[in-house]
C-alpha cells in the first residue's frame, strides 16, 4: 500500500518557527512532525510514501536524505511553483500514488500536523471495496462538520458558526437527519478517485481542498465515515497547542 503525507502547507499558525522552516520539521519531544507520521506508517507496514512539499521544500528534501528516508521508499511531489491545497496536491501526486502492480489497492493520505492513536490496520480493514473514500471522523467539537446519513455515507457539510451548508440546497430537515462528524485529516482512497478530478478542476481550478473534492463527488460515489474506537487526536497547528501535543506524545505508546 502507498501513502501520502500532506506536508506542503505554510504553517502560519506555528510562527515564528515557520518563518524559517517548514511545519513538517517542527520538533516535538525529540522528533519532527514528519518523522511521527513516517514512523506510524512504517509500524503499519507502509513503506512506500509520497510527501508533497512547497514551503521551504529543500529543507524537507535535505532532512529526508540525511535520515536515509527513514528506511522507506519516499517520493517527493513538488509544489514549489504553486501551493495546491490538499485536493490539488492529491491530484498533482496522482502518478506517484498509482500502483501498477496493485491497481485496486487503496491509498492512505494524512496531514503531517495531526497526531492520533488510530490503529491503521483497523482503518484499512474497515474500507469497503465500493467506497471511493473512507474518512476518519470523530464526534469532537468544532465549527465545521461533515454530514453523514444513517449508513455513515457522506451527504454534505456545514459550518455551525456561519450557518453555511453544502450543498446549499440541503434542507433543514435533511440537515437534522444527518449525523455531524468532524474530519480528522486522514483517509483511505480508492484509486478510482484519480480519474474523477475533471469537474472539481473546472469549478475551482488546480487548487482545492480534499473536502471540496469529496463534496463534489458524494452524490455519485459512496464516501463513508470511519469512527475509531477510543479515538484521541491532536492538531499541532498552533503554538498554544505545543504543550498539549507534547503531553499527547508522552501519553500514547504508539509514539
C-alpha positions in Angstrom: 0.0 0.0 0.0 1.1 3.6 -0.7 0.6 6.6 1.5 0.7 10.3 1.1 1.7 12.8 3.7 0.4 16.4 3.1 3.4 18.5 4.2 3.3 21.5 1.8 1.3 24.0 4.0 2.7 27.3 5.1 2.1 26.6 8.8 1.3 30.3 9.5 -0.2 29.4 12.9 3.1 27.9 14.0 5.0 31.2 13.5 7.7 32.2 14.3 9.1 28.7 13.7 7.6 28.6 10.2 9.2 31.9 9.2 12.4 30.0 8.6 11.4 26.3 8.4 8.5 24.1 7.2 5.8 23.0 9.6 6.7 19.3 8.8 10.0 19.8 10.6 8.6 21.2 13.8 10.3 19.4 16.7 8.3 17.7 19.3 9.8 15.6 22.1 12.9 14.8 20.1 11.2 14.1 16.7 9.8 16.1 13.9 6.1 16.0 13.0 7.1 14.4 9.7 9.0 11.6 11.5 6.0 10.8 13.7 3.9 10.3 10.5 6.6 8.2 8.8 7.1 6.1 11.9 3.4 5.4 12.2 3.1 4.4 8.6 6.2 2.1 8.9 4.7 0.5 12.0 1.7 -0.4 9.9 3.9 -1.9 7.2 3.5 1.0 4.8 6.9 1.9 3.4 6.0 3.4 0.0 5.3 7.1 0.8 4.7 10.3 -1.2 5.3 13.7 0.5 4.2 16.9 -1.1 6.4 20.0 -0.4 6.1 23.7 -1.0 7.2 25.9 2.0 11.0 25.6 2.5 10.7 22.5 0.3 14.5 21.9 0.1 14.7 21.6 3.9 12.4 18.7 3.8 14.2 17.0 1.0 17.6 17.5 2.8 16.1 16.2 6.0 14.9 13.0 4.4 18.3 12.5 2.7 20.1 13.0 6.0 18.0 10.2 7.5 18.1 7.9 4.6 14.4 8.3 4.1 13.9 6.5 7.4 14.3 3.2 5.6 11.3 3.9 3.3 10.8 4.5 -0.4 9.9 8.2 -0.4 8.9 10.2 -3.5 8.5 14.0 -3.4 5.6 15.7 -5.1 7.0 19.1 -5.8 4.6 22.1 -5.4 7.3 24.8 -5.1 5.8 26.7 -8.0 2.3 26.7 -6.6 0.7 25.5 -3.4 -2.2 23.4 -4.4 -4.0 22.6 -1.1 -4.9 19.0 -0.1 -7.2 18.1 -3.0 -5.0 19.8 -5.6 -2.0 18.2 -4.0 -3.5 14.8 -4.2 -4.2 15.3 -7.9 -0.7 16.6 -8.6 0.7 13.4 -6.9 -1.6 11.0 -8.7 1.1 9.4 -10.9 3.3 8.8 -7.9 0.5 7.2 -5.9 -0.9 4.9 -8.6 0.4 1.3 -8.2 0.6 -0.6 -11.5 1.3 -3.8 -9.6 -1.7 -3.4 -7.3 -4.1 -1.1 -9.3 -7.1 -1.6 -7.0 -5.3 -1.1 -3.7 -6.4 1.9 -1.7 -4.1 4.8 -0.8 -3.8 6.2 2.7 -3.5 10.0 3.0 -2.9 12.1 6.1 -2.0 15.6 7.3 1.5 16.0 8.7 0.3 18.0 11.7 -2.3 15.7 13.1 -1.2 13.1 15.7 -3.6 10.3 16.8 -3.8 6.9 18.4 -5.6 5.4 15.4 -4.9 1.7 14.6 -4.2 1.9 10.9 -4.8 -1.8 10.4 -8.4 -1.4 11.6 -8.9 1.5 9.3 -7.7 -0.5 6.4 -9.9 -3.4 7.3 -12.9 -1.2 7.5 -12.6 0.2 4.0 -15.2 -1.3 1.7 -14.3 -2.1 -1.9 -17.1 0.1 -3.3 -16.1 3.1 -1.3 -14.5 5.9 -3.1 -13.0 7.1 0.2 -13.2 6.2 3.9 -12.8 9.3 6.0 -11.6 9.1 9.6 -14.0 11.2 11.7 -15.0 11.8 15.3 -17.5 13.5 17.4 -15.2 16.2 18.7 -16.4 19.7 18.9 -15.6 22.1 16.1 -17.3 24.6 13.8 -17.2 22.7 10.6 -18.8 19.2 10.2 -19.2 16.7 7.5 -22.7 15.3 7.4 -23.4 11.6 7.1 -26.7 9.7 6.8 -27.7 6.6 8.9 -25.4 4.4 6.8 -22.5 6.7 7.5 -22.4 7.8 3.9 -21.3 11.4 3.2 -24.2 13.8 2.2 -22.9 17.3 2.9 -21.0 19.8 5.1 -22.0 22.6 7.4 -20.3 25.4 9.4 -22.4 25.8 12.5 -20.9 29.2 13.3 -21.9 30.8 10.0 -24.9 28.6 9.0 -23.3 27.8 5.7 -24.1 24.4 4.3 -23.1 22.4 1.2 -24.8 21.6 -1.0 -26.7 24.9 -0.4 -29.9 23.1 -1.4 -29.6 21.0 1.8 -32.9 21.5 3.7 -33.3 22.0 7.4 -35.0 18.6 7.6 -32.2 16.9 5.7 -29.6 18.6 7.9 -31.4 17.3 11.1 -31.5 13.8 9.7 -27.7 13.8 9.2 -25.0 13.0 11.8 -22.4 15.8 12.1 -18.9 14.4 12.4 -15.5 16.2 12.5 -12.9 15.2 9.9 -9.6 14.1 11.3 -7.3 14.7 8.4 -6.8 11.1 7.4 -8.5 9.0 4.7 -8.3 5.8 2.6 -8.8 6.5 -1.1 -9.8 4.2 -3.9 -7.6 4.6 -6.9 -10.8 5.4 -8.8 -10.5 8.9 -7.4 -7.6 9.7 -9.7 -9.9 9.6 -12.7 -12.5 11.9 -11.2 -10.8 15.3 -10.9 -12.2 17.0 -14.0 -15.4 18.5 -12.6 -13.7 20.0 -9.5 -10.9 21.4 -11.5 -13.4 23.0 -13.9 -15.1 24.6 -10.8 -12.1 25.5 -8.7 -9.0 25.4 -10.8 -6.0 23.4 -9.8 -6.0 24.5 -6.2 -8.8 23.0 -4.0 -9.2 21.2 -0.7 -9.8 17.5 -0.4 -13.2 18.3 1.3 -14.2 20.3 -1.8 -13.3 17.1 -3.8 -15.4 14.9 -1.6 -18.4 17.2 -1.6 -18.3 17.4 -5.4 -18.3 13.6 -5.7 -20.5 12.3 -2.8 -23.7 12.3 -4.9 -22.2 10.0 -7.4 -19.8 7.9 -5.3 -20.1 6.4 -1.8 -17.8 8.2 0.6 -18.1 6.7 4.1 -17.1 7.6 7.6 -14.9 5.6 9.9 -15.2 6.3 13.6 -12.3 4.7 15.5 -12.9 3.2 18.9 -11.4 5.2 21.9 -10.1 7.8 19.5 -7.7 10.6 20.5 -6.1 13.1 18.3 -4.4 16.5 18.4 -3.9 19.1 15.7 -0.4 20.5 16.1 -1.4 23.7 14.3 -0.9 26.4 16.8 1.9 27.4 19.2 -0.6 27.4 22.0 -1.1 23.6 21.4 2.6 22.6 21.7 2.4 21.7 25.4 -0.7 19.6 24.8 1.0 17.9 21.9 4.0 17.0 24.0 1.7 15.5 26.6 -0.2 13.6 23.9 3.0 12.1 22.6 4.2 11.1 26.1 0.9 9.5 27.0 0.4 7.4 23.8 2.6 4.3 23.4 2.2 4.4 19.6 4.5 7.4 19.6 
